[in-house]
Amino acid sequence: KVISSIVVLLLTVVLLPWAEFRTWAKTDYSMDDYDEVVSTYSIDQSILGYNDYLKQFQESYPETTLHIGVDQIARYDENDRAADPTFYSDYEGMSGKSVYTTENSLIEFEFQIEEEGFYDMSFVYYPVAGKNSDIERSIFIDGKLPYREMAAIDFYRIWKFDVMYSGTDKSGSVAYNWEKDNQGNDIRPTMMEVPEWITGYVYDSEGYVTAPLAVYLTKGTHTITVLSLREPMLIHEI
């Protein structure tokens, strides 16, 4: 009985905060609802392209940097069900907490805006091991896809040639120990991932828009909902 009581007490301490935290989520759409939007964004005429989206607002770029961290998570779902997120502390040299998001998850952050205007968006993330493909996410603001380009955002990984580094040659150029075939020709090496923390702006994955993508935010409370489409990743902050 004593052991059972201790276990129940520990579970209460760990889980109660998240049971309360989820009730703060501002959007109540399911993962299926968000998936439906992503699957139809290219034919849904109500979802504007980025250039048309910009024309809806007066140009205003506040000189403000807003940091949205894991303490502002309002919701986390996996496989269309509420779940408890997994946190990492001081992971790979990054001070503080980060949250692990699977490739079939939804995470929502709630935050306050004091000055209205356009805000460029960037992520501090770590490309954890997956299936060796690009990480892909959809980004919603206040439960809506702001424009088409946000339906499929790529987060890149870092790769290098899987060869032995052997210093520099006489000219100062980097030298590697390349494998050769029986004719003495260099053999193209395989690639290996060298993951590290990345801070990167959100860009149009198709490349039609070359500047960082911005969203217009009015003064008040807002949410950013990040829907996983492919591969897991750690998020430290937005």
VOMAR-505531 format. One record per atom (N, C-alpha, C): x, z, y. Coordinates in steps of 0.05 Angstrom, whole numbers, padded with zeros to 5 digits, always signed. Example, Ala and Ser with C-alpha at 12.3 -4.5 7.8 and 13.67 -1.06 7.14 Angstrom:
<atoms>
+00264+00156-00114+00246+00156-00090+00264+00156-00066+00257+00142-00045+00273+00143-00021+00258+00157+00001
</atoms>
This chain:
<atoms>
+00017+00000-00024+00000+00000+00000+00017+00000+00025+00039+00015+00024+00057+00016+00047+00069-00011+00053+00079-00024+00031+00091-00051+00034+00071-00071+00045+00046-00070+00034+00025-00088+00043+00019-00084+00073+00018-00059+00081+00013-00053+00109+00034-00064+00127+00060-00061+00119+00082-00072+00135+00080-00102+00137+00074-00116+00115+00071-00145+00115+00049-00154+00134+00026-00141+00132+00004-00147+00150+00011-00143+00179+00025-00121+00185+00033-00115+00212+00052-00137+00223+00072-00145+00206+00091-00165+00215+00077-00192+00220+00058-00199+00202+00044-00225+00206+00027-00224+00232+00016-00200+00238+00000-00198+00262+00018-00202+00287+00041-00190+00287+00059-00192+00309+00068-00221+00314+00073-00236+00292+00082-00264+00294+00060-00283+00301+00037-00280+00289+00016-00301+00291-00004-00296+00313-00009-00272+00321-00029-00267+00342-00023-00281+00368+00002-00281+00378+00007-00295+00403+00000-00324+00402+00005-00337+00379-00002-00366+00377-00031-00370+00374-00045-00352+00361-00074-00355+00360-00087-00354+00387-00076-00336+00405-00085-00335+00432-00076-00358+00449-00051-00367+00444-00038-00388+00460-00054-00414+00458-00063-00420+00434-00077-00446+00430-00103-00448+00446-00115-00425+00452-00140-00426+00467-00135-00436+00495-00111-00436+00504-00105-00445+00532-00104-00476+00533-00103-00489+00511-00101-00518+00511-00123-00531+00528-00115-00549+00545-00134-00560+00564-00150-00583+00552-00138-00597+00533-00153-00619+00520-00163-00611+00493-00186-00622+00485-00198-00615+00460-00201-00639+00442-00187-00661+00448-00188-00684+00430-00171-00679+00405-00180-00690+00383-00165-00687+00358-00142-00707+00357-00124-00703+00337-00103-00723+00333-00115-00750+00326-00136-00750+00311-00149-00776+00305-00159-00790+00330-00170-00774+00349-00179-00786+00374-00155-00799+00389-00133-00785+00390-00109-00797+00403-00099-00821+00388-00099-00820+00362-00090-00842+00345-00108-00867+00350-00133-00862+00354-00152-00884+00359-00145-00898+00386-00139-00882+00406-00131-00894+00432-00106-00911+00429-00086-00901+00414-00061-00915+00411-00066-00941+00395-00083-00940+00376-00088-00964+00359-00103-00986+00374-00116-00979+00396-00133-00999+00411-00123-01004+00439-00101-00992+00447-00093-00994+00476-00088-01022+00485-00079-01040+00466-00072-01067+00474-00097-01084+00479-00120-01075+00469-00145-01091+00473-00165-01076+00490-00160-01051+00497-00177-01036+00514-00171-01042+00543-00190-01057+00556-00185-01066+00583-00185-01043+00603-00194-01020+00595-00195-00997+00614-00167-00985+00617-00149-00991+00599-00122-00980+00601-00104-01000+00615-00096-00994+00640-00081-01012+00657-00052-01014+00648-00039-01036+00657-00011-01038+00655+00002-01021+00677+00028-01017+00675+00042-00999+00693+00040-01008+00722+00044-01034+00727+00044-01044+00754+00017-01041+00767-00005-01045+00752-00032-01041+00763-00037-01011+00767-00026-00994+00750-00029-00965+00752-00017-00956+00779+00007-00966+00786+00020-00958+00810+00003-00965+00835-00011-00987+00834-00027-00996+00857-00051-00977+00863-00058-00960+00844-00081-00942+00848-00075-00919+00868-00049-00914+00873-00042-00890+00888-00024-00897+00912-00025-00880+00932-00007-00883+00955+00021-00875+00946+00041-00890+00954+00068-00885+00945+00078-00858+00957+00084-00839+00939+00094-00813+00948+00111-00801+00925+00136-00795+00931+00154-00784+00911+00165-00757+00921+00153-00735+00912+00162-00709+00921+00191-00704+00913+00207-00691+00930+00234-00684+00923+00235-00658+00908+00222-00658+00885+00218-00634+00869+00225-00640+00840+00240-00623+00827+00245-00625+00798+00230-00602+00784+00212-00610+00766+00196-00590+00751+00206-00590+00722+00213-00566+00712+00223-00562+00685+00200-00551+00668+00192-00566+00647+00170-00557+00630+00183-00550+00603+00183-00525+00596+00197-00515+00572+00178-00507+00550+00189-00497+00528+00173-00490+00505+00154-00466+00510+00160-00450+00531+00142-00428+00538+00116-00438+00550+00115-00464+00555+00090-00475+00567+00074-00492+00546+00081-00488+00521+00066-00502+00500+00038-00490+00498+00018-00507+00500-00010-00497+00498-00023-00504+00472-00010-00522+00456-00023-00531+00432-00003-00545+00414-00005-00541+00388+00011-00556+00369-00005-00561+00344-00008-00586+00336-00022-00594+00312-00004-00610+00293-00009-00608+00267+00003-00624+00247-00018-00634+00228-00018-00660+00222-00037-00672+00204-00066-00666+00213-00070-00667+00239-00097-00663+00251-00107-00634+00248-00089-00615+00244-00097-00587+00242-00079-00570+00259-00090-00549+00271-00074-00530+00287-00053-00518+00269-00028-00516+00279-00006-00505+00263+00012-00488+00281+00029-00472+00269+00048-00457+00284+00074-00473+00286+00083-00478+00310+00108-00494+00313+00133-00479+00304+00153-00493+00297+00179-00482+00290+00198-00483+00313+00209-00460+00320+00227-00459+00343+00256-00455+00333+00275-00466+00349+00303-00462+00344+00316-00449+00369+00333-00430+00365+00346-00417+00388+00376-00425+00390+00384-00433+00414+00412-00440+00419+00422-00461+00399+00406-00481+00394+00412-00501+00373+00434-00521+00383+00455-00524+00368+00476-00542+00373+00486-00541+00402+00490-00516+00411+00501-00513+00438+00481-00513+00461+00455-00518+00455+00435-00518+00477+00424-00489+00480+00429-00477+00502+00420-00450+00506+00390-00448+00509+00378-00428+00496+00350-00424+00497+00335-00435+00473+00308-00436+00475+00292-00444+00453+00284-00474+00455+00282-00486+00432+00272-00514+00429+00251-00514+00407+00234-00535+00408+00213-00536+00388+00216-00561+00371+00211-00557+00345+00213-00579+00326+00186-00593+00323+00185-00619+00326+00161-00635+00323+00164-00654+00300+00146-00654+00281+00147-00672+00258+00138-00700+00266+00140-00719+00247+00131-00746+00253+00101-00750+00251+00087-00729+00244+00058-00730+00243+00047-00705+00258+00053-00704+00284+00045-00680+00299+00036-00687+00327+00026-00667+00340+00017-00669+00368+00025-00643+00382+00038-00646+00404+00046-00622+00419+00037-00625+00448+00027-00604+00460+00016-00605+00487+00028-00583+00504+00036-00591+00528+00047-00573+00548+00028-00571+00572+00024-00547+00582+00007-00543+00605+00025-00533+00628+00021-00544+00652+00039-00538+00675+00024-00541+00701+00037-00531+00722+00025-00532+00749+00041-00551+00767+00026-00565+00783+00038-00583+00804+00031-00571+00831+00052-00567+00848+00047-00557+00875+00046-00579+00896+00060-00602+00890+00061-00623+00910+00053-00649+00896+00032-00662+00906+00021-00686+00895+00040-00710+00898+00040-00728+00878+00056-00752+00881+00065-00763+00854+00083-00783+00855+00094-00795+00831+00118-00778+00821+00118-00773+00795+00140-00759+00782+00152-00776+00760+00178-00781+00761+00192-00794+00739+00193-00773+00716+00191-00783+00691+00191-00765+00669+00216-00768+00651+00229-00746+00644+00251-00747+00625+00249-00725+00605+00262-00729+00582+00262-00709+00560+00290-00700+00554+00293-00675+00548+00317-00664+00536+00311-00660+00506+00323-00677+00489+00315-00676+00461+00339-00679+00443+00335-00672+00417+00356-00675+00397+00345-00691+00374+00357-00714+00367+00347-00731+00346+00355-00720+00318+00339-00702+00308+00345-00690+00282+00342-00711+00260+00353-00704+00236+00353-00723+00214+00325-00731+00206+00322-00757+00201+00297-00768+00193+00301-00791+00174+00290-00814+00180+00292-00838+00163+00310-00859+00176+00327-00850+00195+00347-00867+00208+00335-00889+00225+00310-00886+00235+00299-00905+00253+00294-00892+00280+00287-00908+00300+00283-00897+00326+00259-00878+00326+00261-00858+00343+00239-00839+00346+00218-00851+00365+00193-00849+00358+00172-00861+00374+00150-00841+00380+00141-00841+00405+00120-00822+00414+00101-00836+00433+00076-00827+00434+00057-00834+00455+00054-00810+00473+00051-00816+00499+00050-00794+00519+00024-00797+00535+00008-00775+00535-00017-00774+00549-00016-00753+00571-00029-00759+00593-00031-00740+00615-00060-00732+00618-00065-00706+00616-00092-00695+00618-00111-00708+00598-00101-00714+00574-00117-00725+00552-00122-00755+00554-00109-00768+00573-00113-00797+00576-00087-00812+00575-00087-00836+00565-00064-00853+00566-00062-00865+00594-00042-00857+00610-00042-00866+00638-00040-00896+00642-00024-00909+00624-00021-00938+00624-00010-00946+00597-00011-00972+00592-00005-00983+00566+00023-00976+00556+00042-00977+00575+00070-00973+00567+00075-00945+00555+00058-00926+00560+00062-00899+00550+00051-00897+00521+00040-00918+00510+00029-00917+00483+00051-00916+00462+00074-00927+00468+00096-00927+00448+00123-00925+00462+00133-00901+00464+00159-00896+00477+00180-00890+00456+00203-00904+00458+00225-00900+00439+00245-00880+00450+00254-00863+00433+00275-00844+00438+00298-00851+00420+00321-00859+00431+00342-00870+00415+00359-00849+00401+00374-00858+00381+00394-00842+00367+00422-00852+00375+00442-00837+00369+00470-00844+00375+00484-00851+00349+00497-00874+00348+00511-00884+00324+00540-00891+00331+00556-00890+00310+00584-00900+00313+00592-00913+00287+00614-00929+00288+00624-00941+00263+00636-00920+00245+00630-00922+00219+00640-00903+00200+00667-00911+00191+00687-00908+00209+00715-00915+00203+00733-00892+00212+00757-00892+00202+00776-00871+00209+00790-00877+00235+00789-00859+00254+00803-00862+00280+00832-00857+00276+00849-00874+00287+00878-00870+00283+00893-00869+00309+00880-00860+00330+00894-00857+00356+00893-00882+00373+00914-00887+00388+00915-00911+00406+00939-00927+00399+00937-00954+00404+00960-00971+00398+00979-00972+00423+00999-00990+00422+01019-00991+00443+01007-00998+00470+00985-01013+00470+00972-01021+00495+00953-00999+00506+00949-00978+00491+00931-00957+00500+00903-00961+00490+00897-00982+00475+00870-00987+00464+00865-00968+00440+00840-00961+00437+00832-00945+00414+00837-00960+00388+00850-00947+00369+00856-00960+00343+00841-00947+00320+00832-00963+00301+00818-00952+00278+00831-00963+00253+00828-00949+00231+00837-00959+00205+00815-00976+00192+00814-01001+00199+00794-01019+00188+00800-01027+00159+00780-01026+00143+00784-01036+00116+00785-01067+00117+00800-01079+00098+00804-01108+00097+00796-01118+00070+00788-01144+00070+00782-01157+00044+00808-01168+00032+00805-01182+00010+00830-01192-00003+00843-01215+00012+00830-01225+00033+00842-01245+00050+00855-01234+00076+00853-01207+00078+00865-01194+00101+00846-01193+00125+00821-01200+00121+00801-01199+00143+00789-01171+00146+00784-01163+00171+00770-01137+00175+00742-01138+00163+00734-01116+00150+00708-01114+00138+00690-01099+00158+00667-01110+00164+00649-01096+00183+00641-01069+00171+00646-01047+00185+00639-01021+00173+00610-01014+00176+00601-00994+00161+00574-00984+00163+00573-00966+00188+00548-00960+00196+00544-00943+00219+00536-00915+00209+00544-00895+00224+00537-00867+00218+00526-00854+00243+00506-00837+00240+00494-00824+00263+00511-00800+00272+00514-00797+00298+00528-00774+00309+00509-00760+00329+00490-00745+00319+00469-00733+00336+00480-00713+00356+00468-00713+00380+00475-00694+00401+00451-00691+00419+00452-00671+00436+00430-00668+00456+00431-00692+00476+00407-00703+00481+00405-00726+00498+00385-00719+00521+00392-00725+00545+00374-00724+00568+00368-00752+00577+00344-00761+00574+00338-00789+00580+00311-00793+00593+00310-00811+00612+00284-00818+00625+00267-00833+00605+00241-00833+00611+00222-00848+00595+00221-00877+00605+00227-00896+00587+00227-00925+00595+00207-00941+00579+00200-00964+00589+00183-00983+00575+00199-00994+00551+00189-00989+00527+00203-00997+00503+00205-01028+00500+00186-01042+00513+00187-01071+00512+00207-01083+00532+00215-01068+00551+00235-01077+00570+00224-01092+00594+00198-01095+00596+00187-01110+00619+00189-01094+00645+00187-01068+00643+00191-01051+00666+00219-01038+00663+00237-01043+00682+00264-01034+00679+00270-01007+00692+00253-00998+00710+00256-00972+00723+00244-00950+00705+00253-00925+00709+00240-00903+00694+00210-00902+00699+00195-00895+00679+00166-00894+00682+00158-00868+00696+00139-00870+00715+00130-00847+00730+00100-00843+00725+00091-00818+00730+00063-00812+00729+00054-00799+00755+00030-00804+00763+00020-00793+00788+00005-00767+00782+00013-00745+00795+00001-00719+00789-00010-00707+00815-00035-00698+00814-00047-00684+00836-00040-00655+00835-00043-00641+00857-00038-00612+00857-00057-00598+00839-00046-00579+00823-00063-00564+00804-00052-00564+00776-00069-00558+00757-00061-00555+00728-00063-00582+00714-00043-00588+00698-00042-00613+00683-00032-00607+00654-00036-00627+00637-00024-00626+00610-00009-00652+00604+00012-00649+00589+00026-00671+00577+00023-00668+00547+00011-00688+00534+00007-00688+00505+00026-00709+00493+00042-00701+00474+00062-00719+00461+00053-00722+00432+00045-00746+00426+00035-00753+00399+00058-00767+00383+00065-00756+00360+00086-00767+00344+00076-00792+00329+00091-00814+00331+00085-00838+00316+00105-00843+00294+00130-00834+00299+00151-00840+00279+00175-00821+00283+00184-00809+00262+00208-00792+00261+00204-00765+00275+00218-00745+00265+00218-00718+00278+00237-00717+00301+00234-00697+00318+00254-00692+00339+00251-00663+00349+00272-00653+00361+00271-00627+00375+00268-00633+00405+00250-00618+00417+00246-00620+00446+00254-00594+00459+00272-00595+00478+00281-00571+00493+00264-00568+00518+00261-00590+00533+00244-00589+00557+00237-00617+00566+00217-00618+00583+00210-00643+00597+00215-00639+00626
</atoms>
